[in-house]
Amino acid sequence: MIREKYSIKTEETSLNIVQGEIESIRKKNITKTGFRIYDHGKIGVSGAIGAYDEDGMFEKSLESLSLEIPYEYEVTGNTKKSVRIESDFENGADFTSEIEELLKDLKRDNPGFIFSNKINYVNEEVCLKNDIGLDLESIVSRLESSLLLKEKSSPNLMDGFVGFEGNKWNKDEFVRLTNMTCEGLRKNTDIENGYHKVIMIPFGCDFLSKMYSELNGLKYGTGGSIFSGKIGQKLFSEDFTLYQSLSPEDGVFWPFFDTEGTLNENFRYPLIENGILKTPYTDKKTARDFKLEHTGSAGGTYDSVPTLSPFPLVMEKSKKTIKEILNGEMAVFVLFAAGGDFTPEGKYATPVQTSFLFDGERFVGRLPQLNMTSNIYDMFGKDFLGVSSDSFTTLSPMHLPVFRMKTDKI
């Protein structure tokens, strides 16, 4: 019998911003703990929020073994690692004071805009320990911004946003990004219909959604993925490599291990390498059932049985900067595109609500609403131009992917 404890402690200061002012401050401090018992190929689980009696909770887990939930895989043990990622703020009070000053600067520079939504400071401690030597600890402090921008004269609910997740803070850089976005929104420009270089960012676009669904190990193993049976085949560009990533270097501020205690070298696992399909993402069960590589992709809530879950997918950077990739051409920088999707066979179409003409350094002007079309094999194949080596902002690793796509005005 093996006893295991999985705990998540979250401290959060959330600033609700209305009309450019901090309307309210919400603070929470919650600890959630899961208790697992593994015995004779079965797992029992119980959970507690806040204070608990440890022996009593493990007794509940022992009792839940009667549910006959199978867990016929080797339990991870003999692994010890601790990773701490600190933010530039020591506490929520410092954070609140700084954001108040930020909002003053933004309103001064952009009197024609309204700023709203939330900016959060989060400190999260996640631990996974058992009595066969597993001892993993992740302590991550991060900032989360999703600041919505609206022109006062606009009928829209929002016209743009400034979003990032990271542990670095520079007020001047946030002001620069926001001012550049507002400046782009104030100026209208145009393009001809046709094929253009297109930049998409994960915050506001769904261009990787098909990769998440088709690289699911269960879907792949049961033959339902368009990639089923194609491991080892070159499906995409030589320049396209896709990782399952838990690395802060990729802008991912999650725990560095999955809920089964698996951790990967450099916190990454290649699913597609130089265009060649290597493996879908898997947990222990999926890897064993379908004889696939085990990528460490078990998720679930603190008090659930670990199960296959998507982890962040990140494209490998090229050796070229964004200006070098554009090579003197203007690009369509897509800030927000909602309502698009892939067909089952991989064709892609999306309306684009907010985009800019981009010269590699600044937003030249706002483009009319667009419709973009492609397919998964072209997007990441012949029309994939690379991911910038330089980050779009110093606030968080944000390396820009560039595609060539058919673009039509709506």
C-alpha positions in Angstrom: 0.0 0.0 0.0 1.3 3.5 -1.0 0.1 6.7 0.5 0.3 9.9 -1.5 -0.6 13.5 -0.8 -1.3 16.2 -3.5 -1.7 19.8 -2.2 -2.4 23.1 -3.9 -2.1 26.3 -1.9 -3.2 29.5 -3.8 -2.9 33.0 -2.6 -4.4 35.6 -5.0 -4.9 39.3 -5.1 -7.3 40.2 -7.9 -7.9 43.8 -8.9 -11.3 44.5 -10.6 -10.8 47.5 -12.9 -13.8 49.6 -14.0 -13.5 52.9 -15.9 -9.8 52.9 -15.4 -10.1 52.7 -11.6 -9.6 49.8 -9.2 -13.2 49.2 -8.2 -12.6 46.3 -5.8 -9.8 44.1 -4.5 -10.5 40.4 -3.9 -8.1 38.3 -1.9 -8.2 34.6 -1.4 -6.0 32.1 0.4 -7.2 28.5 -0.3 -5.5 25.2 0.4 -6.8 22.1 -1.3 -5.4 18.7 -0.5 -5.9 15.3 -2.1 -5.1 12.0 -0.4 -4.4 8.9 -2.5 -3.9 5.3 -1.6 -2.7 2.8 -4.1 -3.2 -0.9 -3.4 -3.2 -4.1 -5.5 -3.8 -2.2 -8.8 -6.5 0.1 -7.4 -6.6 3.7 -6.3 -8.7 5.4 -3.6 -9.0 9.2 -3.4 -10.4 11.7 -0.9 -10.0 15.5 -0.6 -10.2 18.4 1.8 -10.3 22.1 1.6 -8.6 24.0 4.3 -7.7 22.3 7.6 -7.9 18.5 7.8 -7.1 15.4 9.9 -4.5 13.6 7.8 -5.1 10.1 9.2 -8.8 10.6 8.9 -8.5 11.6 5.2 -6.3 8.7 4.3 -8.8 6.5 6.1 -11.5 7.8 3.7 -9.2 7.1 0.8 -8.7 3.6 2.1 -12.5 3.1 2.2 -12.9 4.4 -1.3 -10.8 1.5 -2.6 -14.1 -0.4 -2.4 -15.1 1.5 -5.5 -12.7 -0.7 -7.5 -11.1 2.1 -9.5 -8.2 0.6 -11.4 -4.7 2.0 -11.3 -2.5 -0.7 -12.7 0.6 1.4 -13.4 3.8 1.9 -11.5 3.5 4.7 -9.0 6.2 7.4 -9.4 8.8 7.3 -6.6 12.4 8.1 -5.7 12.2 11.6 -7.2 12.9 14.8 -5.4 12.9 18.3 -6.9 11.9 21.8 -5.9 11.5 24.8 -8.2 10.7 28.3 -7.1 9.8 31.1 -9.5 9.5 34.4 -7.8 7.8 37.5 -9.2 8.9 41.1 -9.0 6.4 41.7 -6.2 6.8 40.6 -2.6 3.1 40.9 -1.7 -0.3 41.9 -2.9 -0.1 45.4 -1.3 3.0 46.3 -3.4 1.2 45.0 -6.5 -2.0 47.0 -5.8 0.0 50.2 -5.3 1.9 49.7 -8.6 -1.3 49.0 -10.6 -2.8 52.2 -9.3 0.1 54.1 -10.6 -0.1 52.2 -13.9 -3.7 53.2 -14.4 -3.0 56.8 -13.8 -0.3 56.7 -16.6 -2.6 54.9 -19.0 -5.5 57.3 -18.5 -3.1 60.3 -18.9 -1.7 58.9 -22.2 -5.0 57.6 -23.6 -7.9 59.9 -22.6 -10.1 58.5 -25.3 -10.1 55.0 -23.9 -11.7 53.1 -21.1 -9.8 50.4 -19.3 -11.4 47.5 -17.5 -11.4 43.8 -16.4 -8.8 42.2 -14.1 -5.1 42.1 -13.2 -4.1 39.4 -10.8 -1.1 38.6 -8.6 -1.0 34.9 -7.8 1.3 32.8 -5.6 0.7 29.1 -6.0 2.4 26.2 -4.1 1.9 22.7 -5.4 3.3 19.7 -3.7 3.1 16.0 -4.5 4.7 13.5 -2.0 4.4 9.8 -1.2 6.0 7.3 1.0 8.2 5.7 -1.8 10.4 8.8 -2.2 8.4 11.1 -4.4 8.9 14.7 -3.2 8.0 17.4 -5.7 7.5 21.1 -4.9 6.6 23.9 -7.2 6.3 27.5 -5.9 5.3 30.0 -8.6 4.5 33.7 -8.2 3.1 35.3 -11.3 1.1 38.2 -12.7 -1.9 37.7 -14.9 -3.2 40.6 -17.0 -6.3 40.7 -19.2 -6.8 44.5 -19.5 -9.6 45.3 -21.9 -9.4 48.5 -24.0 -12.5 50.3 -25.4 -12.6 53.6 -27.3 -15.2 55.8 -25.6 -16.9 56.5 -28.9 -17.0 52.8 -29.9 -20.2 50.8 -29.8 -18.2 47.6 -29.1 -17.9 46.0 -25.7 -14.2 45.9 -26.3 -11.8 47.0 -29.0 -8.6 45.4 -27.8 -6.7 44.1 -24.9 -3.3 43.8 -23.3 -2.7 40.3 -22.0 0.2 38.4 -20.5 1.2 35.9 -17.8 4.6 36.2 -16.3 6.8 36.9 -13.3 8.5 40.0 -14.6 7.2 43.5 -14.1 8.1 46.8 -15.8 5.5 49.5 -15.7 7.0 51.4 -18.5 6.8 48.3 -20.7 3.2 47.8 -19.9 2.5 51.4 -20.7 4.4 51.0 -24.0 2.4 48.0 -25.1 -0.9 49.6 -24.1 -0.1 52.9 -25.8 1.0 51.1 -29.0 -2.3 49.2 -29.0 -4.4 52.3 -28.4 -2.5 54.2 -31.1 -3.1 51.3 -33.5 -6.8 51.3 -32.7 -7.1 55.0 -33.3 -5.8 54.8 -36.9 -7.7 52.9 -39.6 -5.8 51.3 -42.5 -6.5 48.7 -45.2 -5.0 45.8 -47.2 -5.9 44.1 -50.4 -7.5 40.7 -50.3 -5.1 37.9 -50.9 -2.3 36.0 -49.2 -0.5 37.8 -46.4 2.0 37.2 -43.6 -0.1 36.7 -40.5 1.0 36.8 -36.8 -1.3 35.1 -34.3 -0.9 35.1 -30.5 -2.3 32.4 -28.2 -4.1 34.9 -25.9 -6.6 35.9 -28.6 -6.6 33.1 -31.2 -7.5 29.4 -31.5 -5.0 28.4 -34.2 -3.5 25.5 -32.1 -6.9 24.1 -31.1 -6.7 21.3 -33.8 -3.3 20.3 -32.5 -4.7 19.9 -29.0 -7.6 17.8 -30.2 -5.7 15.6 -32.7 -2.7 15.0 -30.5 -4.8 13.6 -27.7 -3.4 10.2 -27.0 -6.8 8.5 -26.5 -8.2 10.0 -29.7 -5.0 9.0 -31.6 -5.0 5.5 -30.1 -8.6 4.7 -30.9 -8.1 5.8 -34.5 -10.2 9.0 -34.3 -7.3 11.5 -35.0 -6.4 12.7 -38.4 -2.8 11.8 -37.3 -3.7 8.2 -36.3 -1.1 5.8 -37.6 1.2 8.5 -38.8 3.9 8.5 -36.1 7.3 8.8 -37.9 5.9 10.6 -40.9 6.9 14.1 -41.9 3.6 16.0 -41.9 4.8 19.6 -41.6 7.6 22.0 -42.3 11.2 21.1 -41.4 11.2 24.3 -39.3 8.1 23.3 -37.2 8.7 21.7 -33.8 5.9 21.5 -31.2 6.5 20.7 -27.5 4.2 19.8 -24.7 5.8 22.3 -22.3 5.8 23.2 -18.6 8.8 25.4 -18.9 8.7 29.0 -17.7 11.1 29.8 -20.6 8.2 29.2 -22.8 5.9 31.5 -20.8 4.3 28.5 -19.0 3.9 29.2 -15.2 2.4 25.9 -14.2 3.9 23.2 -11.8 6.8 21.5 -13.6 5.3 18.0 -13.0 1.9 16.3 -13.9 -0.5 14.9 -11.4 1.2 11.5 -11.6 4.5 13.0 -10.6 6.1 12.7 -14.1 8.6 15.4 -15.0 10.4 15.8 -18.3 13.9 16.9 -19.3 13.9 20.7 -19.5 10.2 20.4 -18.6 9.4 19.8 -22.3 8.4 16.8 -24.4 8.6 17.0 -28.3 5.4 15.8 -30.0 6.4 17.0 -33.5 10.0 17.5 -34.3 11.3 19.1 -37.5 7.9 18.4 -39.0 7.9 14.7 -38.1 5.1 13.4 -35.8 6.8 11.8 -32.8 3.9 11.0 -30.4 0.6 12.3 -29.2 0.4 13.5 -25.5 -0.3 10.7 -23.0 -0.6 9.8 -19.3 0.4 6.5 -18.0 -2.8 4.7 -18.9 -3.0 6.0 -22.4 0.7 5.2 -23.1 0.3 1.6 -21.8 -3.1 0.9 -23.5 -1.9 2.0 -26.9 1.8 1.3 -26.7 2.7 5.0 -27.1 5.5 7.1 -25.5 4.6 8.4 -22.1 4.8 12.2 -22.2 3.6 13.1 -18.7 0.2 14.6 -19.4 -1.9 13.6 -16.5 -4.1 16.2 -15.0 -7.3 16.5 -12.9 -8.5 18.2 -9.8 -6.8 17.8 -6.4 -9.2 15.1 -5.3 -9.7 13.2 -8.6 -8.0 10.2 -10.1 -5.2 11.4 -12.5 -6.5 11.4 -16.1 -5.3 12.4 -19.5 -5.4 16.2 -19.9 -3.9 18.7 -22.4 -0.9 20.7 -21.3 0.4 23.8 -23.0 1.7 23.3 -26.5 4.5 25.6 -27.5 6.3 26.0 -30.9 10.1 26.1 -30.9 11.6 29.5 -31.7 13.5 30.0 -34.9 16.9 31.8 -35.2 15.3 34.8 -36.8 13.9 37.9 -35.2 10.4 39.0 -36.1 11.8 41.7 -38.4 14.0 39.1 -40.2 11.0 36.8 -40.7 8.9 39.6 -42.2 11.9 40.6 -44.4 10.6 44.1 -45.1 6.9 43.1 -45.6 4.0 44.2 -43.5 2.1 41.6 -41.6 -1.4 41.2 -40.3 -1.1 41.1 -36.5 -4.2 39.3 -35.2 -5.0 40.4 -31.7 -8.5 38.9 -31.4 -10.2 36.2 -33.5 -13.3 34.4 -32.1 -15.7 32.1 -33.8 -13.4 30.2 -36.0 -12.7 26.5 -36.1 -11.2 23.6 -38.0 -13.2 21.1 -39.9 -12.7 17.4 -39.1 -10.2 17.0 -41.9 -8.3 20.1 -40.9 -9.5 23.0 -43.0 -9.4 26.3 -41.0 -11.4 29.5 -41.2 -11.9 32.3 -38.7 -13.3 35.7 -38.6 -10.9 38.3 -37.2 -12.5 41.0 -35.0 -9.3 43.0 -34.2 -6.1 43.1 -36.2 -3.4 45.6 -37.1 -1.0 46.2 -39.9 2.4 45.5 -38.3 5.9 46.5 -39.5 7.8 44.4 -37.0 8.0 47.1 -34.4 4.7 48.9 -34.2 1.1 48.8 -35.1 0.7 51.0 -38.2 -3.1 51.0 -38.0 -6.3 49.0 -37.4 -7.5 46.8 -40.2 -11.2 46.2 -41.1 -12.8 42.9 -40.0 -11.3 40.0 -41.9 -11.8 36.4 -42.7 -8.8 34.0 -42.8 -8.6 30.6 -44.3 -6.0 27.8 -44.4 -5.7 24.2 -43.4 -3.6 22.5 -40.7 -1.0 21.0 -43.1 -0.4 24.3 -44.9 -0.4 26.5 -41.8 2.4 24.4 -40.2 3.8 23.2 -43.5 4.6 25.3 -46.6 3.0 28.4 -45.2 4.8 28.3 -41.8 7.4 31.0 -41.7 8.8 30.4 -38.2 8.5 31.7 -34.7 10.5 34.9 -33.7 13.6 34.4 -31.7 12.9 37.7 -29.9 10.0 38.2 -27.5 7.3 40.7 -28.3 7.5 42.0 -24.7 9.9 41.8 -21.8 6.9 41.1 -19.4 6.6 37.5 -20.5 8.2 35.2 -23.2 6.0 35.9 -26.2 7.6 34.7 -29.4 5.4 35.5 -32.4 4.5 32.7 -34.9 4.2 33.8 -38.6 2.1 32.1 -41.2 1.1 33.0 -44.8 -2.7 32.8 -45.0 -5.5 33.8 -47.3 -7.0 37.0 -46.0 -10.3 38.6 -47.2 -12.1 41.6 -45.9 -15.6 40.9 -44.6 
